[in-house]
């Protein structure tokens, strides 16, 4: 993984629809149709199965995108009470995901949250909190084709 594998910045917002509308009105950003998902996530406190709602800016593949995630208390996407928005992470494609996550962990940026397979290996994504910087999200490139297909759907 290198800086050139950067593909998005994630921002947690209090109201997904209002934030997307504001970005659209003020900056001309077009958005993919919002998604709501439930994932089983291992955090440092234990395993949770939250629902979360999110969208991505529509853009040309290869350019950094914006991900908006609706804040949800008790999840990794909670910026704190009264916080309307916060930079949540910088997202990178990481191939292979498991060894890249292990490398970051060994370097002092442990896994903060991750989706794990049945054997306990990371799949889909991991979050790592840097000591002197923002959270980093590592994403399995196996997600790339389906993600870009959704983002670039017409009528998003």
C-alpha positions as CSV (number, residue, x, y, z in Angstrom):
1,X,0.0,0.0,0.0
2,X,1.3,3.5,-0.9
3,X,-0.1,6.9,-1.0
4,X,-1.1,6.3,-4.7
5,X,-3.6,3.7,-3.5
6,X,-5.6,6.5,-1.8
7,X,-9.2,6.5,-3.2
8,X,-11.4,8.3,-0.7
9,X,-11.8,10.4,2.4
10,X,-14.6,9.5,4.8
11,X,-16.6,12.1,6.7
12,X,-19.1,11.3,9.4
13,X,-22.1,13.6,9.4
14,X,-25.1,13.9,11.6
15,X,-27.6,14.0,8.7
16,X,-26.6,12.2,5.5
17,X,-29.3,13.6,3.3
18,X,-28.7,17.2,4.5
19,X,-24.9,16.9,4.2
20,X,-25.2,15.4,0.7
21,X,-27.6,18.2,-0.4
22,X,-25.3,20.9,1.0
23,X,-22.2,19.5,-0.9
24,X,-24.4,19.2,-4.0
25,X,-25.7,22.8,-3.8
26,X,-22.5,24.5,-2.8
27,X,-19.9,22.4,-4.6
28,X,-21.7,20.6,-7.4
29,X,-21.0,17.1,-6.0
30,X,-23.2,14.3,-7.3
31,X,-23.9,11.3,-5.1
32,X,-24.5,7.6,-5.5
33,X,-27.8,6.4,-4.2
34,X,-27.4,6.1,-0.4
35,X,-26.9,2.5,1.0
36,X,-27.8,1.1,4.3
37,X,-25.9,-2.0,5.5
38,X,-25.5,-4.2,8.5
39,X,-22.1,-5.6,9.1
40,X,-20.6,-7.7,11.8
41,X,-17.6,-5.7,13.0
42,X,-14.9,-6.5,15.5
43,X,-13.9,-3.5,17.6
44,X,-11.5,-3.1,20.4
45,X,-14.4,-3.4,22.8
46,X,-16.0,-6.5,21.2
47,X,-18.1,-7.6,18.3
48,X,-21.0,-5.4,17.1
49,X,-23.6,-5.6,14.3
50,X,-24.5,-2.1,13.5
51,X,-26.6,-0.7,10.7
52,X,-25.0,2.2,8.9
53,X,-26.0,4.5,6.1
54,X,-23.5,6.0,3.6
55,X,-22.9,7.3,0.1
56,X,-20.0,8.2,-2.1
57,X,-19.5,11.1,-4.5
58,X,-19.8,10.1,-8.1
59,X,-16.6,10.7,-10.0
60,X,-14.1,9.3,-12.4
61,X,-12.4,6.1,-11.2
62,X,-9.0,6.8,-9.9
63,X,-9.7,10.2,-8.4
64,X,-10.2,10.5,-4.7
65,X,-13.9,10.3,-3.7
66,X,-15.8,11.6,-0.7
67,X,-17.7,9.1,1.4
68,X,-20.4,10.4,3.7
69,X,-21.4,8.2,6.6
70,X,-24.3,9.0,8.9
71,X,-23.3,9.1,12.5
72,X,-24.5,6.3,14.7
73,X,-23.9,6.2,18.5
74,X,-22.2,3.0,19.7
75,X,-20.5,2.4,16.4
76,X,-17.1,3.3,14.8
77,X,-19.0,6.1,13.1
78,X,-19.8,8.2,16.2
79,X,-17.9,11.4,16.3
80,X,-19.4,12.4,19.7
81,X,-22.4,14.1,21.1
82,X,-23.1,17.4,19.5
83,X,-20.6,16.9,16.7
84,X,-22.3,17.6,13.3
85,X,-19.4,16.3,11.1
86,X,-15.8,15.1,11.4
87,X,-13.1,13.7,9.2
88,X,-13.4,10.0,9.9
89,X,-10.7,8.3,7.8
90,X,-8.6,8.3,4.7
91,X,-9.3,5.2,2.6
92,X,-6.7,3.1,0.7
93,X,-7.0,0.0,-1.4
94,X,-4.8,-2.6,0.3
95,X,-3.7,-5.8,-1.5
96,X,-3.4,-8.0,0.3
97,X,-5.6,-6.7,3.0
98,X,-4.6,-9.1,5.9
99,X,-0.8,-8.6,5.6
100,X,-1.2,-4.8,5.1
101,X,-3.3,-4.6,8.2
102,X,-0.8,-6.7,10.1
103,X,2.0,-4.4,8.9
104,X,0.2,-1.3,10.2
105,X,-0.6,-3.0,13.5
106,X,3.0,-4.0,14.0
107,X,4.1,-0.5,13.2
108,X,1.9,0.9,16.1
109,X,-1.4,1.5,14.4
110,X,-3.5,-1.4,15.7
111,X,-6.8,-2.5,14.1
112,X,-9.5,-0.3,15.7
113,X,-12.4,-2.0,13.9
114,X,-12.7,-4.6,11.1
115,X,-14.9,-7.0,9.3
116,X,-13.5,-10.5,9.8
117,X,-14.0,-13.8,8.0
118,X,-14.8,-17.0,9.9
119,X,-11.1,-17.7,10.5
120,X,-10.6,-14.2,12.1
121,X,-8.8,-12.7,9.1
122,X,-9.8,-9.2,7.9
123,X,-12.1,-9.0,4.9
124,X,-13.8,-6.0,3.3
125,X,-12.1,-3.3,5.5
126,X,-10.1,-2.4,8.6
127,X,-9.7,0.9,10.5
128,X,-6.4,1.8,12.0
129,X,-5.9,4.9,14.2
130,X,-2.5,6.5,13.6
131,X,-0.6,8.0,16.5
132,X,0.1,11.3,14.7
133,X,-2.6,11.4,12.1
134,X,-6.1,10.5,11.1
135,X,-7.6,7.0,11.0
136,X,-6.7,5.0,8.0
137,X,-9.2,2.6,6.3
138,X,-7.7,-0.3,4.4
139,X,-10.1,-1.8,1.8
140,X,-9.9,-5.1,0.0
141,X,-9.6,-4.4,-3.7
142,X,-12.0,-7.3,-4.3
143,X,-14.7,-4.7,-3.4
144,X,-13.6,-2.3,-6.1
145,X,-15.6,-3.5,-9.1
146,X,-18.9,-3.7,-7.3
147,X,-18.3,-0.4,-5.5
148,X,-17.6,1.6,-8.6
149,X,-20.6,0.0,-10.4
150,X,-22.9,1.2,-7.5
151,X,-21.3,4.6,-7.4
152,X,-21.6,5.3,-11.1
153,X,-25.2,4.0,-11.5
154,X,-27.4,6.4,-13.3
155,X,-30.0,8.2,-11.2
156,X,-27.8,8.0,-8.1
